[in-house]
Amino acid sequence: MSKLPLVKLVNIHKWFGRVCALEGVDLSVDYNEIVGLLGDNGAGKSTLIKILSGVYSPDKGEITWQGEKINFSSPKNSIKLGIETIHQEVALIDRMNVMRNIFIGREPVIRLGPMGWLNMKKMARESMKALEKVALYLRSPEALVEELSGGQRQGVAIARAMYFKPKLLVLDEPTNNLSVKESKRVLRFVTEMKAQGVSSIFISHNLYNVYPIADKIVILRHGKKVGEFKKEETSIDDLTEMITLK
Amino acid sequence: MGIRHLLRKILLLKEIGSFVMLGTAILVFYLLSPPFLSLANIQLILQIAPELGIMVTGVTLLMISGEFDLSVGSVFALCPIINIMLMNLGLNVYLSAIFASIASCGIGALNAVITLKLRIPSFITTLGTMMIWRGVIMLITAGWPFPFLEEAIPLQKLLVGEVGLIRLSLIWYGMIVLVSWIILERSRFGNWMFAVGGNPRAAKARGINTDVVKATNFVIASFLAGLAGLIQAYRLEAFMPLAGIGVELDVIASAVIGGASLAGGAGTVIGSVIGALLIRIIDNGLVLAGAPGYWFRIFVGIVLVVSLTFNRIIETKVHKMR
């Protein structure tokens, strides 16, 4: 594997009006690495992620992807590069069925002259396959998302992220609103992805979720990076102190 | 497949509520006045229905993508008036109609720009443009209708000419419905429409340009309203400044009866057809039953409320059947 990190953010600034959400944050993710991004509410975690997924563009700073300087101008670009983001809560569209959700924006079509017909059979088949990979067995790919439980929804979001073979998986508070059992499944899944060569950024305010699986832990507070640790260099008690310290 | 499963499948059809209402309305009006189901009356309904129906389909598509258009009634009147004014200036009938339709599209685009760029709710935007365009119409016509011109006959034959028992407008309506259905249910763009209306933030996060999707539907809704206006003007052989006043409420009522959601993200093309037919049938059936004209609004109101209640009840039932 190359020595360059997979993605590197340098000196990222982001303002919302007069509020500074991020102030000179650096973050790098290596190949085959799980980075835990920790911080209290309002620390800037979600803003940083939205910059990575192309929802916001930074006011200052530089992003390199596999050694190349990149302008993350839209979610489309970032998905194309191989960054799949699972946003907190907003990931799925409730009133659409599972397979339509999985393929939003990248629907397979059968070309018929200038017309592209949705390939419904392929959507159904591939959806079921993608869901099986995350051990989610639904009655039908045409089940509406609003009929699913919280854990099942997260499963669909993860299955979708995985289907498009990302290089970097970004999970924003993926275990919020999940039962203990469901959370464990998500965590196991992230480790499995690492074994297949997919790096992850795992955002959480719950240290006990992140610590067991992360290789590196980055702590944000009030829009600044206040610490970065290799897991083996630190203990869970030190980290707790770092996060909550005012 | 058990009977329970089958029942669930039927109840899950999004159009089921409006379909039952339509059946009930037909039955009731037939009982009140048997000529309701005479060939001549069915013919009459099918002659008039496309004008409302075309507008409802356009607005349904727009509502699915999460926006509204109250200005369709004004465009309904303005498009034919632009058409006849261009003809009076000496322009050929087809070109005049094409330019008038381009103007309708332009009005839709303007609605889109105001709504999406200035972030004004489309309900307000189009309430404003509804008044503006109606005002413009009154200003340029002083309220007088334009008479029909002989040169317009070829286009009249094309739009509303009689073929057998029906008028061509019914065929155009059928084609618009078919194309809309394909776009909505079987194209990538249709999938984006549901996504954008259902949860714009999630759609954006998947790389969909929500503004483009919405703007396209603003233009489609406005274009179809103009086309419906042309069809009525050519059928009645009159280009009337007062055409389509208040029709926006019938359009939205039809769309909602047909299952379109005010919140966006839900609706069907077939439902839009059923909704429009239902309104037309109520209008026609009440006249045949000898009820005073005032009953029309009362009935539309009742059907609107009952159909929504009905849908809600079915929804809960189906959820319990799992």
HADDOCK unambig.tbl for C-alpha pairs under 7 A between the chains (distance, minus, plus):
assign (segid A and resid 55 and name CA) (segid B and resid 205 and name CA) 6.89 0.50 0.50
assign (segid A and resid 74 and name CA) (segid B and resid 207 and name CA) 6.98 0.50 0.50
assign (segid A and resid 75 and name CA) (segid B and resid 205 and name CA) 5.74 0.50 0.50
assign (segid A and resid 75 and name CA) (segid B and resid 206 and name CA) 6.47 0.50 0.50
assign (segid A and resid 75 and name CA) (segid B and resid 207 and name CA) 4.76 0.50 0.50
assign (segid A and resid 76 and name CA) (segid B and resid 206 and name CA) 6.80 0.50 0.50
assign (segid A and resid 76 and name CA) (segid B and resid 207 and name CA) 4.10 0.50 0.50
assign (segid A and resid 90 and name CA) (segid B and resid 201 and name CA) 6.66 0.50 0.50
assign (segid A and resid 90 and name CA) (segid B and resid 202 and name CA) 5.26 0.50 0.50
assign (segid A and resid 91 and name CA) (segid B and resid 202 and name CA) 5.31 0.50 0.50
assign (segid A and resid 92 and name CA) (segid B and resid 202 and name CA) 6.13 0.50 0.50
assign (segid A and resid 93 and name CA) (segid B and resid 195 and name CA) 6.36 0.50 0.50
assign (segid A and resid 93 and name CA) (segid B and resid 198 and name CA) 5.95 0.50 0.50
assign (segid A and resid 93 and name CA) (segid B and resid 199 and name CA) 5.64 0.50 0.50
assign (segid A and resid 93 and name CA) (segid B and resid 202 and name CA) 6.79 0.50 0.50
assign (segid A and resid 95 and name CA) (segid B and resid 198 and name CA) 6.53 0.50 0.50
assign (segid A and resid 95 and name CA) (segid B and resid 265 and name CA) 6.85 0.50 0.50
assign (segid A and resid 104 and name CA) (segid B and resid 191 and name CA) 6.84 0.50 0.50
assign (segid A and resid 104 and name CA) (segid B and resid 192 and name CA) 6.81 0.50 0.50
assign (segid A and resid 104 and name CA) (segid B and resid 206 and name CA) 6.66 0.50 0.50
assign (segid A and resid 105 and name CA) (segid B and resid 206 and name CA) 6.07 0.50 0.50
assign (segid A and resid 105 and name CA) (segid B and resid 207 and name CA) 6.39 0.50 0.50
assign (segid A and resid 105 and name CA) (segid B and resid 208 and name CA) 6.05 0.50 0.50
assign (segid A and resid 107 and name CA) (segid B and resid 188 and name CA) 6.10 0.50 0.50
assign (segid A and resid 116 and name CA) (segid B and resid 187 and name CA) 6.40 0.50 0.50
assign (segid A and resid 117 and name CA) (segid B and resid 186 and name CA) 5.56 0.50 0.50
assign (segid A and resid 117 and name CA) (segid B and resid 187 and name CA) 5.34 0.50 0.50
assign (segid A and resid 118 and name CA) (segid B and resid 186 and name CA) 5.09 0.50 0.50
assign (segid A and resid 118 and name CA) (segid B and resid 187 and name CA) 5.25 0.50 0.50
assign (segid A and resid 118 and name CA) (segid B and resid 188 and name CA) 6.36 0.50 0.50
